[in-house]
Amino acid sequence: METYRLNSKLVENNKEYIIQTANDVSLGLVATEVYVDGVLTDTVQFPHPERIKPEEIMSLVQNTHGDKKQEIETMLCTIKSTLDSAKPDTICHLALAFYYKHFYGEAKNLLSQVLVLDEESHEAYNYLGLTELALGNVDEALYACQKAIELKPEYADYRNNLGEVFLASGKYNNATKEFSRAIEINLYYGDAYFNFGLTLLMNAIAKQDTKLFPDFMSKAYDYFSKSAIINTDYQSSDFEKGLAVLKDQKINESFQMMKRVRENLKEKNRNKSAAYYMKYVIHPNWITEEAVLERITFLEHEIEKNPTYVDLYAELGRCYLSHARMSWQKGIEQYQKTISINASLTHVKEHIKEAEHVYDAIDHVMKKITD
């Protein structure tokens, strides 16, 4: 089967965005890669049936490429209008859309602007820290994460994130303190347990802090096991192998496998969040019921980890209202179909307008409450 390739180039704010899409005959998929100033930033793959016509493959490549190009164009065009709004929350949401799509430079600029408008935005500091860490700027990440904790010292997520920065900088004792604090705040914080286990292995390999040496293998095994009980997403073949080789005292091998487990789970969660923010923040009309329900589940889980994080409650409320609006609209559409099939149902016809007024009221409230 022939290989089809498409390339596009966008230039915005002195940055070059290259979009490349092609089908891979051997793997049976269509892949799109995005490069920002020559650096691979985002990859999307779509498997296709084994038996597929050449013209269908070509069409799939064209559509996939076109969708990705439109997505990036929309994101870049949204920056100016969002900054012009001067609304910290709106700018922060757009920044998260860029962050979860691996566009860290754009996310950093937007989050920095949020902090110009609202120097008390703990969420912006937290995500700026994660963004700087992704960019390899450990000192800047440390500063931002510490500022987030100064503003909200009892947020378990912020403690865990600061721990990850300490972990990346090789300050293993400091990292364990932050993971311990996150667990104290929330006993059922699977990520903190997993990171604690990873830190013990890294410290042993680096032979750095002797205070962490006693029984580190059994402790790490225990922390990893607890993390998987709390969060079953950790359970995978690599996870099981990692535990097995740790039991055999193969520390380096166990560390590599567990690190891969963590990165795979991070990427899985990042992709879920990216889909949500792309649909909901950048182009509200793209939102689907499935995306909202996934976001509701995610937020409920986040609230379990951070029960005092008021922004999570506010977003969860917005998602519930959004889901209610969708359901109400579907109800109206079904009654409209009912009337089209049987126009004699006058009592339905009489009240459909009333239902539409309620929908308009829900829509109005949502716009006001999220403004």
C-alpha beads as a LAMMPS data file, in Angstrom:
LAMMPS data file: protein, C-alpha beads

371 atoms
370 bonds

1 atom types
1 bond types

-500.0 500.0 xlo xhi
-500.0 500.0 ylo yhi
-500.0 500.0 zlo zhi

Masses

1 110.0

Atoms # bond

1 1 1 0.000 0.000 0.000
2 1 1 1.237 3.495 -0.837
3 1 1 2.373 5.955 1.830
4 1 1 0.718 9.379 1.752
5 1 1 2.371 12.420 3.361
6 1 1 1.183 15.954 4.062
7 1 1 3.167 18.881 5.476
8 1 1 2.065 22.318 6.645
9 1 1 3.932 25.239 8.166
10 1 1 2.531 27.958 10.415
11 1 1 4.466 30.955 11.709
12 1 1 3.174 32.887 14.721
13 1 1 4.921 35.072 17.311
14 1 1 8.335 34.325 15.781
15 1 1 7.746 30.574 16.180
16 1 1 7.570 27.987 13.436
17 1 1 5.014 25.181 13.696
18 1 1 5.501 22.221 11.337
19 1 1 2.663 19.702 11.001
20 1 1 3.464 16.363 9.353
21 1 1 0.929 13.612 8.704
22 1 1 1.494 10.215 7.084
23 1 1 0.147 6.683 7.113
24 1 1 2.353 3.869 8.381
25 1 1 1.667 0.744 6.323
26 1 1 3.515 -1.631 8.667
27 1 1 1.698 -0.423 11.804
28 1 1 -1.671 0.189 10.183
29 1 1 -2.181 3.739 11.405
30 1 1 -2.136 7.407 10.486
31 1 1 0.150 9.620 12.593
32 1 1 0.414 13.392 12.899
33 1 1 3.477 15.045 14.429
34 1 1 3.815 18.686 15.401
35 1 1 7.203 20.368 15.659
36 1 1 7.677 23.754 17.317
37 1 1 10.935 25.374 16.226
38 1 1 12.225 21.954 15.245
39 1 1 11.291 20.216 18.509
40 1 1 8.727 17.379 18.441
41 1 1 5.903 18.642 20.633
42 1 1 2.774 16.619 19.959
43 1 1 2.005 13.247 18.371
44 1 1 -1.407 11.804 17.525
45 1 1 -1.997 8.319 16.105
46 1 1 -5.165 6.840 14.615
47 1 1 -5.235 3.094 13.848
48 1 1 -7.203 2.053 10.771
49 1 1 -8.686 -1.309 9.646
50 1 1 -6.289 -3.758 8.074
51 1 1 -8.427 -3.953 4.964
52 1 1 -8.890 -0.433 3.690
53 1 1 -8.927 1.078 0.208
54 1 1 -6.083 3.402 -0.874
55 1 1 -8.521 6.279 -1.436
56 1 1 -9.832 5.808 2.123
57 1 1 -6.290 5.956 3.495
58 1 1 -5.622 9.144 1.544
59 1 1 -8.862 10.663 2.819
60 1 1 -7.964 9.707 6.408
61 1 1 -4.541 11.333 6.063
62 1 1 -6.103 14.502 4.636
63 1 1 -8.792 14.740 7.322
64 1 1 -6.385 13.991 10.180
65 1 1 -3.922 16.572 8.896
66 1 1 -6.649 19.161 8.352
67 1 1 -8.080 18.678 11.845
68 1 1 -4.677 19.083 13.500
69 1 1 -3.846 22.163 11.421
70 1 1 -7.195 23.752 12.294
71 1 1 -6.689 22.888 15.972
72 1 1 -3.302 24.620 16.127
73 1 1 -4.526 27.615 14.124
74 1 1 -7.461 27.957 16.515
75 1 1 -5.193 27.736 19.555
76 1 1 -2.800 30.367 18.222
77 1 1 -5.603 32.710 17.146
78 1 1 -7.205 32.407 20.584
79 1 1 -4.144 33.767 22.389
80 1 1 -4.662 37.427 21.444
81 1 1 -8.396 37.536 22.153
82 1 1 -7.897 35.735 25.463
83 1 1 -5.112 38.078 26.575
84 1 1 -7.225 41.075 25.505
85 1 1 -9.983 39.869 27.832
86 1 1 -7.610 40.455 30.778
87 1 1 -9.473 37.732 32.706
88 1 1 -6.997 35.664 34.738
89 1 1 -9.216 32.573 34.892
90 1 1 -9.815 32.550 31.135
91 1 1 -6.120 33.042 30.384
92 1 1 -5.214 30.290 32.865
93 1 1 -7.604 27.838 31.204
94 1 1 -6.076 28.579 27.813
95 1 1 -2.612 28.104 29.315
96 1 1 -3.651 24.657 30.546
97 1 1 -4.860 23.767 27.047
98 1 1 -1.360 24.553 25.751
99 1 1 0.305 22.796 28.700
100 1 1 -1.574 19.545 28.179
101 1 1 -0.761 19.655 24.444
102 1 1 2.977 19.941 25.292
103 1 1 3.198 23.539 24.054
104 1 1 5.162 24.564 27.133
105 1 1 6.574 27.836 25.818
106 1 1 3.093 29.169 25.072
107 1 1 1.776 27.882 28.397
108 1 1 4.606 29.606 30.275
109 1 1 3.899 32.967 28.625
110 1 1 0.183 32.753 29.360
111 1 1 0.674 31.683 32.986
112 1 1 3.149 34.515 33.499
113 1 1 0.480 36.917 32.237
114 1 1 -2.033 35.447 34.698
115 1 1 0.359 36.292 37.526
116 1 1 0.737 39.850 36.241
117 1 1 -3.037 40.233 36.542
118 1 1 -3.405 38.209 39.749
119 1 1 -0.282 37.696 41.838
120 1 1 -2.270 35.537 44.261
121 1 1 -3.190 32.903 41.659
122 1 1 -1.922 29.739 43.315
123 1 1 -3.137 27.633 40.379
124 1 1 -1.039 29.671 37.944
125 1 1 2.043 29.291 40.162
126 1 1 1.454 25.545 40.433
127 1 1 1.139 25.011 36.687
128 1 1 3.961 27.417 35.964
129 1 1 6.124 25.204 38.174
130 1 1 5.088 22.098 36.225
131 1 1 5.669 23.907 32.941
132 1 1 9.152 25.056 33.974
133 1 1 9.926 21.497 35.062
134 1 1 8.826 20.183 31.666
135 1 1 11.121 22.766 30.051
136 1 1 14.017 21.584 32.240
137 1 1 14.183 24.823 34.247
138 1 1 14.432 23.250 37.700
139 1 1 15.283 26.405 39.684
140 1 1 12.368 28.309 38.151
141 1 1 10.089 25.319 38.762
142 1 1 11.166 25.216 42.402
143 1 1 10.389 28.895 42.902
144 1 1 6.938 28.667 41.301
145 1 1 5.909 25.507 43.185
146 1 1 7.058 26.972 46.490
147 1 1 4.993 30.108 45.797
148 1 1 1.932 27.918 45.164
149 1 1 2.461 26.221 48.529
150 1 1 2.939 29.553 50.309
151 1 1 -0.531 30.494 49.085
152 1 1 -2.155 27.089 49.669
153 1 1 -0.023 24.979 52.053
154 1 1 -2.715 22.320 52.550
155 1 1 -3.175 21.326 48.906
156 1 1 -1.844 17.801 48.552
157 1 1 -1.331 18.188 44.809
158 1 1 0.941 21.181 45.307
159 1 1 3.010 19.254 47.852
160 1 1 3.315 16.315 45.485
161 1 1 4.330 18.586 42.599
162 1 1 6.987 20.314 44.690
163 1 1 8.232 16.866 45.666
164 1 1 8.602 15.998 41.987
165 1 1 10.667 19.152 41.446
166 1 1 12.948 18.209 44.355
167 1 1 13.149 14.715 42.869
168 1 1 14.230 16.120 39.500
169 1 1 16.861 18.286 41.189
170 1 1 18.311 15.343 43.138
171 1 1 17.193 16.631 46.546
172 1 1 15.779 13.311 47.657
173 1 1 15.324 14.042 51.348
174 1 1 13.373 17.216 50.546
175 1 1 11.287 15.239 48.061
176 1 1 10.314 12.596 50.635
177 1 1 9.253 15.336 53.051
178 1 1 6.858 16.780 50.494
179 1 1 5.443 13.371 49.547
180 1 1 5.004 12.580 53.250
181 1 1 3.170 15.868 53.767
182 1 1 0.898 15.128 50.786
183 1 1 0.059 11.739 52.314
184 1 1 -0.593 13.341 55.707
185 1 1 -3.066 15.702 54.053
186 1 1 -4.675 12.861 52.107
187 1 1 -4.032 9.303 53.222
188 1 1 -5.397 8.006 49.909
189 1 1 -3.043 9.861 47.575
190 1 1 -1.735 7.153 45.244
191 1 1 0.618 9.425 43.269
192 1 1 2.436 10.551 46.411
193 1 1 2.972 6.945 47.543
194 1 1 4.322 6.032 44.106
195 1 1 6.660 9.031 44.012
196 1 1 7.903 8.215 47.513
197 1 1 8.846 4.704 46.367
198 1 1 10.549 6.085 43.283
199 1 1 12.539 8.548 45.401
200 1 1 13.847 5.806 47.680
201 1 1 15.148 3.895 44.656
202 1 1 16.702 6.989 43.063
203 1 1 18.414 7.926 46.314
204 1 1 19.834 4.422 46.675
205 1 1 21.169 4.465 43.107
206 1 1 22.712 7.916 43.631
207 1 1 24.014 6.843 47.069
208 1 1 23.142 10.274 48.364
209 1 1 21.180 10.527 51.632
210 1 1 22.109 7.773 54.097
211 1 1 19.045 8.580 56.241
212 1 1 16.880 7.056 53.522
213 1 1 18.890 3.830 53.190
214 1 1 17.458 1.655 56.030
215 1 1 14.948 -0.890 54.626
216 1 1 14.519 1.255 51.503
217 1 1 13.659 -1.715 49.276
218 1 1 10.879 -3.048 51.494
219 1 1 9.575 0.497 52.031
220 1 1 9.613 1.204 48.293
221 1 1 7.821 -2.083 47.618
222 1 1 5.193 -1.128 50.194
223 1 1 4.698 2.376 48.755
224 1 1 4.359 1.076 45.201
225 1 1 1.857 -1.550 46.335
226 1 1 -0.242 1.020 48.187
227 1 1 -0.252 3.342 45.172
228 1 1 -1.685 0.598 42.952
229 1 1 -4.354 -0.329 45.507
230 1 1 -5.482 3.306 45.686
231 1 1 -5.123 4.010 41.967
232 1 1 -5.588 0.905 39.832
233 1 1 -4.348 2.797 36.754
234 1 1 -0.823 2.059 38.021
235 1 1 -1.386 -1.651 37.553
236 1 1 0.293 -2.805 34.350
237 1 1 2.731 -5.441 33.130
238 1 1 5.643 -3.028 33.704
239 1 1 4.403 -2.369 37.236
240 1 1 4.277 -6.078 38.044
241 1 1 7.725 -6.628 36.543
242 1 1 9.044 -3.644 38.476
243 1 1 7.837 -5.124 41.754
244 1 1 9.218 -8.543 40.852
245 1 1 12.743 -7.304 40.064
246 1 1 12.672 -5.099 43.167
247 1 1 11.994 -8.229 45.193
248 1 1 15.080 -9.705 43.532
249 1 1 17.013 -6.596 44.628
250 1 1 17.577 -5.403 41.053
251 1 1 17.256 -1.743 41.974
252 1 1 18.269 -0.108 38.692
253 1 1 16.001 -2.347 36.644
254 1 1 13.080 -1.769 39.000
255 1 1 13.629 1.988 38.934
256 1 1 13.596 2.118 35.115
257 1 1 10.366 0.136 34.935
258 1 1 8.612 2.158 37.626
259 1 1 9.732 5.411 36.062
260 1 1 8.212 4.225 32.779
261 1 1 4.976 3.326 34.599
262 1 1 4.767 6.839 36.032
263 1 1 5.486 8.545 32.709
264 1 1 2.944 6.381 30.859
265 1 1 0.254 7.212 33.407
266 1 1 1.130 10.916 33.289
267 1 1 0.804 10.867 29.507
268 1 1 -2.519 9.036 29.703
269 1 1 -3.907 11.614 32.136
270 1 1 -2.412 14.452 30.101
271 1 1 -4.192 13.251 26.963
272 1 1 -7.521 13.140 28.786
273 1 1 -7.089 16.681 30.057
274 1 1 -5.892 17.895 26.651
275 1 1 -9.063 16.631 24.986
276 1 1 -11.203 18.367 27.592
277 1 1 -9.471 21.741 27.469
278 1 1 -9.276 21.770 23.680
279 1 1 -13.020 21.213 23.376
280 1 1 -14.283 23.204 26.323
281 1 1 -11.920 26.155 26.556
282 1 1 -10.823 26.881 23.017
283 1 1 -13.983 25.975 21.124
284 1 1 -17.008 25.433 23.435
285 1 1 -19.123 24.076 20.562
286 1 1 -16.827 21.048 20.346
287 1 1 -17.702 19.837 23.817
288 1 1 -19.296 16.398 24.010
289 1 1 -21.278 14.665 26.718
290 1 1 -18.547 12.024 26.979
291 1 1 -15.888 14.707 27.565
292 1 1 -17.964 16.372 30.286
293 1 1 -18.657 13.079 32.063
294 1 1 -14.950 12.212 31.937
295 1 1 -14.143 15.618 33.390
296 1 1 -16.710 15.140 36.173
297 1 1 -15.096 11.820 37.132
298 1 1 -11.654 13.440 37.035
299 1 1 -12.719 16.394 39.211
300 1 1 -14.434 14.164 41.744
301 1 1 -11.178 12.215 42.053
302 1 1 -9.181 15.453 42.386
303 1 1 -11.498 16.699 45.155
304 1 1 -10.888 13.469 47.043
305 1 1 -7.163 14.330 46.957
306 1 1 -7.656 18.050 47.669
307 1 1 -10.875 18.473 49.697
308 1 1 -10.222 22.185 50.408
309 1 1 -9.459 23.237 46.814
310 1 1 -12.405 25.550 46.100
311 1 1 -11.610 25.963 42.373
312 1 1 -12.198 22.239 41.846
313 1 1 -15.688 22.516 43.356
314 1 1 -16.481 25.504 41.126
315 1 1 -15.373 23.685 37.971
316 1 1 -17.256 20.543 38.987
317 1 1 -20.386 22.652 39.441
318 1 1 -19.908 24.114 35.971
319 1 1 -19.515 20.627 34.492
320 1 1 -22.709 19.408 36.162
321 1 1 -24.600 22.412 34.769
322 1 1 -23.073 21.804 31.341
323 1 1 -24.195 18.180 31.434
324 1 1 -27.676 19.217 32.564
325 1 1 -27.883 21.691 29.677
326 1 1 -26.915 18.972 27.186
327 1 1 -29.484 16.558 28.605
328 1 1 -32.204 19.232 28.526
329 1 1 -31.377 20.038 24.905
330 1 1 -31.548 16.348 23.985
331 1 1 -34.944 16.136 25.669
332 1 1 -36.224 19.060 23.587
333 1 1 -34.907 17.475 20.387
334 1 1 -36.652 14.196 21.172
335 1 1 -39.978 15.971 21.771
336 1 1 -39.534 17.876 18.503
337 1 1 -39.086 14.547 16.717
338 1 1 -42.159 13.257 18.536
339 1 1 -44.239 16.163 17.176
340 1 1 -42.860 15.696 13.661
341 1 1 -44.051 12.074 13.741
342 1 1 -47.399 12.796 15.382
343 1 1 -48.577 16.416 15.134
344 1 1 -51.797 15.595 17.026
345 1 1 -49.913 15.574 20.337
346 1 1 -50.936 19.158 21.035
347 1 1 -50.073 19.074 24.754
348 1 1 -46.433 18.383 23.802
349 1 1 -46.539 21.119 21.181
350 1 1 -47.914 23.611 23.712
351 1 1 -45.148 23.048 26.239
352 1 1 -42.124 22.655 23.957
353 1 1 -41.654 26.433 23.879
354 1 1 -41.663 26.479 27.667
355 1 1 -38.929 23.834 27.662
356 1 1 -36.916 25.959 25.229
357 1 1 -37.239 28.957 27.563
358 1 1 -35.874 26.833 30.432
359 1 1 -32.936 25.821 28.213
360 1 1 -32.245 29.480 27.429
361 1 1 -32.368 30.240 31.171
362 1 1 -29.839 27.464 31.934
363 1 1 -27.601 28.807 29.174
364 1 1 -27.892 32.334 30.552
365 1 1 -27.071 31.247 34.104
366 1 1 -24.040 29.277 32.928
367 1 1 -22.639 32.293 31.096
368 1 1 -23.199 34.554 34.102
369 1 1 -21.887 32.166 36.740
370 1 1 -18.697 31.436 34.802
371 1 1 -18.062 35.027 33.739

Bonds

1 1 1 2
2 1 2 3
3 1 3 4
4 1 4 5
5 1 5 6
6 1 6 7
7 1 7 8
8 1 8 9
9 1 9 10
10 1 10 11
11 1 11 12
12 1 12 13
13 1 13 14
14 1 14 15
15 1 15 16
16 1 16 17
17 1 17 18
18 1 18 19
19 1 19 20
20 1 20 21
21 1 21 22
22 1 22 23
23 1 23 24
24 1 24 25
25 1 25 26
26 1 26 27
27 1 27 28
28 1 28 29
29 1 29 30
30 1 30 31
31 1 31 32
32 1 32 33
33 1 33 34
34 1 34 35
35 1 35 36
36 1 36 37
37 1 37 38
38 1 38 39
39 1 39 40
40 1 40 41
41 1 41 42
42 1 42 43
43 1 43 44
44 1 44 45
45 1 45 46
46 1 46 47
47 1 47 48
48 1 48 49
49 1 49 50
50 1 50 51
51 1 51 52
52 1 52 53
53 1 53 54
54 1 54 55
55 1 55 56
56 1 56 57
57 1 57 58
58 1 58 59
59 1 59 60
60 1 60 61
61 1 61 62
62 1 62 63
63 1 63 64
64 1 64 65
65 1 65 66
66 1 66 67
67 1 67 68
68 1 68 69
69 1 69 70
70 1 70 71
71 1 71 72
72 1 72 73
73 1 73 74
74 1 74 75
75 1 75 76
76 1 76 77
77 1 77 78
78 1 78 79
79 1 79 80
80 1 80 81
81 1 81 82
82 1 82 83
83 1 83 84
84 1 84 85
85 1 85 86
86 1 86 87
87 1 87 88
88 1 88 89
89 1 89 90
90 1 90 91
91 1 91 92
92 1 92 93
93 1 93 94
94 1 94 95
95 1 95 96
96 1 96 97
97 1 97 98
98 1 98 99
99 1 99 100
100 1 100 101
101 1 101 102
102 1 102 103
103 1 103 104
104 1 104 105
105 1 105 106
106 1 106 107
107 1 107 108
108 1 108 109
109 1 109 110
110 1 110 111
111 1 111 112
112 1 112 113
113 1 113 114
114 1 114 115
115 1 115 116
116 1 116 117
117 1 117 118
118 1 118 119
119 1 119 120
120 1 120 121
121 1 121 122
122 1 122 123
123 1 123 124
124 1 124 125
125 1 125 126
126 1 126 127
127 1 127 128
128 1 128 129
129 1 129 130
130 1 130 131
131 1 131 132
132 1 132 133
133 1 133 134
134 1 134 135
135 1 135 136
136 1 136 137
137 1 137 138
138 1 138 139
139 1 139 140
140 1 140 141
141 1 141 142
142 1 142 143
143 1 143 144
144 1 144 145
145 1 145 146
146 1 146 147
147 1 147 148
148 1 148 149
149 1 149 150
150 1 150 151
151 1 151 152
152 1 152 153
153 1 153 154
154 1 154 155
155 1 155 156
156 1 156 157
157 1 157 158
158 1 158 159
159 1 159 160
160 1 160 161
161 1 161 162
162 1 162 163
163 1 163 164
164 1 164 165
165 1 165 166
166 1 166 167
167 1 167 168
168 1 168 169
169 1 169 170
170 1 170 171
171 1 171 172
172 1 172 173
173 1 173 174
174 1 174 175
175 1 175 176
176 1 176 177
177 1 177 178
178 1 178 179
179 1 179 180
180 1 180 181
181 1 181 182
182 1 182 183
183 1 183 184
184 1 184 185
185 1 185 186
186 1 186 187
187 1 187 188
188 1 188 189
189 1 189 190
190 1 190 191
191 1 191 192
192 1 192 193
193 1 193 194
194 1 194 195
195 1 195 196
196 1 196 197
197 1 197 198
198 1 198 199
199 1 199 200
200 1 200 201
201 1 201 202
202 1 202 203
203 1 203 204
204 1 204 205
205 1 205 206
206 1 206 207
207 1 207 208
208 1 208 209
209 1 209 210
210 1 210 211
211 1 211 212
212 1 212 213
213 1 213 214
214 1 214 215
215 1 215 216
216 1 216 217
217 1 217 218
218 1 218 219
219 1 219 220
220 1 220 221
221 1 221 222
222 1 222 223
223 1 223 224
224 1 224 225
225 1 225 226
226 1 226 227
227 1 227 228
228 1 228 229
229 1 229 230
230 1 230 231
231 1 231 232
232 1 232 233
233 1 233 234
234 1 234 235
235 1 235 236
236 1 236 237
237 1 237 238
238 1 238 239
239 1 239 240
240 1 240 241
241 1 241 242
242 1 242 243
243 1 243 244
244 1 244 245
245 1 245 246
246 1 246 247
247 1 247 248
248 1 248 249
249 1 249 250
250 1 250 251
251 1 251 252
252 1 252 253
253 1 253 254
254 1 254 255
255 1 255 256
256 1 256 257
257 1 257 258
258 1 258 259
259 1 259 260
260 1 260 261
261 1 261 262
262 1 262 263
263 1 263 264
264 1 264 265
265 1 265 266
266 1 266 267
267 1 267 268
268 1 268 269
269 1 269 270
270 1 270 271
271 1 271 272
272 1 272 273
273 1 273 274
274 1 274 275
275 1 275 276
276 1 276 277
277 1 277 278
278 1 278 279
279 1 279 280
280 1 280 281
281 1 281 282
282 1 282 283
283 1 283 284
284 1 284 285
285 1 285 286
286 1 286 287
287 1 287 288
288 1 288 289
289 1 289 290
290 1 290 291
291 1 291 292
292 1 292 293
293 1 293 294
294 1 294 295
295 1 295 296
296 1 296 297
297 1 297 298
298 1 298 299
299 1 299 300
300 1 300 301
301 1 301 302
302 1 302 303
303 1 303 304
304 1 304 305
305 1 305 306
306 1 306 307
307 1 307 308
308 1 308 309
309 1 309 310
310 1 310 311
311 1 311 312
312 1 312 313
313 1 313 314
314 1 314 315
315 1 315 316
316 1 316 317
317 1 317 318
318 1 318 319
319 1 319 320
320 1 320 321
321 1 321 322
322 1 322 323
323 1 323 324
324 1 324 325
325 1 325 326
326 1 326 327
327 1 327 328
328 1 328 329
329 1 329 330
330 1 330 331
331 1 331 332
332 1 332 333
333 1 333 334
334 1 334 335
335 1 335 336
336 1 336 337
337 1 337 338
338 1 338 339
339 1 339 340
340 1 340 341
341 1 341 342
342 1 342 343
343 1 343 344
344 1 344 345
345 1 345 346
346 1 346 347
347 1 347 348
348 1 348 349
349 1 349 350
350 1 350 351
351 1 351 352
352 1 352 353
353 1 353 354
354 1 354 355
355 1 355 356
356 1 356 357
357 1 357 358
358 1 358 359
359 1 359 360
360 1 360 361
361 1 361 362
362 1 362 363
363 1 363 364
364 1 364 365
365 1 365 366
366 1 366 367
367 1 367 368
368 1 368 369
369 1 369 370
370 1 370 371
